C-alpha cells in the first residue's frame, strides 16, 4: 500500500477518549480515498495526523514504505512531501493566480517554475487566468486554483479537507466529478474529508465511515450502501429504516415477517436461529419501496413536498407505521388519499433488535443462486402480495418501528435515497 495506517490512534492532552482510535486503512498509488462521518467523529484529526499536524499516540502511518509517524517518531509536515487543500482554499489575496500556484516552487529555476505553473493550470482548466486575483474568481475557480497550487510541487500524497463545503450543492457535485478527473489525470494519490455523501460517492475509489473515532468500514460506495458492516454504517449511508421483523423457517425457505407483509423467495437471509425467536430488525432503503396503484398494501398520504421530478410523500400504513418515500411527480395524489405501495428487495440485511451502532449484521448462509450484474452479486426477493391485515400474524407480535415523528400518529420511517440529494 502507498498509504498505510495501522491501528492509528490520536489522543489530545486531557481527553479521556481518543479522537482517533485504532484506525487501519490503506490506499494504493493513484487511488482516491474519502473519509465521511458526523461532526466530531475524528476524520479531520486523522487527516491532520497523516499531514503531520498531529502526533500519533499509537499505531503507525507509512507513506510509500516510509514510517512518517508512530508513537516514537514524528516526521514534521514540511518533510513529508504532502500537499493539502484547505476548506477555505487559503489563497493569497495580494498574489495573482500564477504566483499563488508558484508559491511552493521557489527552488525551481524561473523557466521550470513557469512551465510547471502553466502545466497545472492547464490541468485544472484555468490556463487563461494566470493574471487574475482571487477576488476576481468564482468559488469553483478558487477551489481549482487551490488544487493546482497543491499539485504543483508534485506531492507524494494530496490531502483535501472539505474542499467543496463553501460551494452551493449543485456546483459541489459537478466539481467533485471534475476534481476526480483532475486527480486521475495527474496520477495523484489523495485522501478527502467530507460531510457530503454525494461528494464521497463521486470522488472516492474507497470510502471510510467513521464514528466516535473508529473506522467502521473502508470499502467501495456500492458495498457501503448494500453491504454495511455495522448498524451505524447502515443508518449513516443514505437514509434507512429498520423495521421490526421475525425470521421464520418454512420448509426449505426463510420468510421475513414485517409490518409491510412477508418477504419471501429470498436467495440469502440469516437463519431464524441467528436471533432469539427469530426476532430482528431488517434494513429497508428508499429503493426498496415502489409506488404501485394496483398494489394491495395501502398507505395514506399525510404530507407531500414537490421536488420537481418527484414528490416526497409522508405515508401512514393502516397499522399505524409512518414512512417517507420518493414518488415520481406524475403521481400527484392529494393529502389524505390512500395509494398502493409494494416492496422490491434486492438485499436482506438484518441486525439484532435494538443492536448498538458497532453491531455487525447477522451472516447469511447461501440458500439459493446469486444473480450477477455489473456491480456485483445481488439478492432477489419479493413482497408477498398481501396487505399486512390479511397476512398471517407472526407467532410473536411485532411492535411499531421508528425513531420519532413529526406526524401525530405513529413513528416515522425516513426512506430517502442516498442519491436523491435530500
Residue, then its C-alpha position, 0 to 999 in steps of 0.5 A: x500500500x502507498x498509504x498505510x495506517x495501522x491501528x492509528x490512534x490520536x489522543x489530545x492532552x486531557x481527553x479521556x477518549x481518543x479522537x482517533x482510535x485504532x484506525x487501519x486503512x490503506x490506499x494504493x498509488x493513484x487511488x482516491x480515498x474519502x473519509x465521511x462521518x458526523x461532526x466530531x467523529x475524528x476524520x479531520x484529526x486523522x487527516x491532520x495526523x497523516x499531514x503531520x499536524x498531529x502526533x500519533x499516540x499509537x499505531x503507525x502511518x507509512x507513506x510509500x514504505x516510509x514510517x512518517x509517524x508512530x508513537x516514537x517518531x514524528x516526521x514534521x509536515x514540511x518533510x513529508x512531501x504532502x500537499x493539502x487543500x484547505x476548506x477555505x482554499x487559503x489563497x493569497x489575496x495580494x498574489x495573482x493566480x500564477x504566483x499563488x500556484x508558484x508559491x511552493x516552487x521557489x527552488x525551481x529555476x524561473x523557466x521550470x517554475x513557469x512551465x510547471x505553473x502553466x502545466x497545472x493550470x492547464x490541468x485544472x482548466x484555468x490556463x487563461x487566468x494566470x493574471x487574475x486575483x482571487x477576488x476576481x474568481x468564482x468559488x469553483x475557480x478558487x477551489x481549482x486554483x487551490x488544487x493546482x497550487x497543491x499539485x504543483x510541487x508534485x506531492x507524494x500524497x494530496x490531502x483535501x479537507x472539505x474542499x467543496x463545503x463553501x460551494x452551493x450543492x449543485x456546483x459541489x457535485x459537478x466539481x467533485x466529478x471534475x476534481x476526480x478527473x483532475x486527480x486521475x489525470x495527474x496520477x495523484x494519490x489523495x485522501x478527502x474529508x467530507x460531510x457530503x455523501x454525494x461528494x464521497x460517492x463521486x470522488x472516492x475509489x474507497x470510502x471510510x465511515x467513521x464514528x466516535x473515532x473508529x473506522x467502521x468500514x473502508x470499502x467501495x460506495x456500492x458495498x457501503x450502501x448494500x453491504x454495511x458492516x455495522x448498524x451505524x454504517x447502515x443508518x449513516x449511508x443514505x437514509x434507512x429504516x429498520x423495521x421490526x421483523x421475525x425470521x421464520x423457517x418454512x420448509x426449505x425457505x426463510x420468510x421475513x415477517x414485517x409490518x409491510x407483509x412477508x418477504x419471501x423467495x429470498x436467495x440469502x437471509x440469516x437463519x431464524x436461529x441467528x436471533x432469539x425467536x427469530x426476532x430482528x430488525x431488517x434494513x429497508x432503503x428508499x429503493x426498496x419501496x415502489x409506488x404501485x396503484x394496483x398494489x394491495x398494501x395501502x398507505x395514506x398520504x399525510x404530507x407531500x413536498x414537490x421536488x420537481x421530478x418527484x414528490x416526497x410523500x409522508x405515508x401512514x400504513x393502516x397499522x399505524x407505521x409512518x414512512x417517507x418515500x420518493x414518488x415520481x411527480x406524475x403521481x400527484x395524489x392529494x393529502x389524505x388519499x390512500x395509494x398502493x405501495x409494494x416492496x422490491x428487495x434486492x438485499x436482506x440485511x438484518x441486525x439484532x433488535x435494538x443492536x448498538x451502532x458497532x453491531x455487525x449484521x447477522x451472516x447469511x448462509x447461501x440458500x439459493x443462486x446469486x444473480x450477477x450484474x455489473x456491480x456485483x452479486x445481488x439478492x432477489x426477493x419479493x413482497x408477498x402480495x398481501x396487505x399486512x391485515x390479511x397476512x398471517x400474524x407472526x407467532x410473536x407480535x411485532x411492535x411499531x418501528x421508528x425513531x420519532x415523528x413529526x406526524x401525530x400518529x405513529x413513528x416515522x420511517x425516513x426512506x430517502x435515497x442516498x442519491x436523491x440529494x435530500 
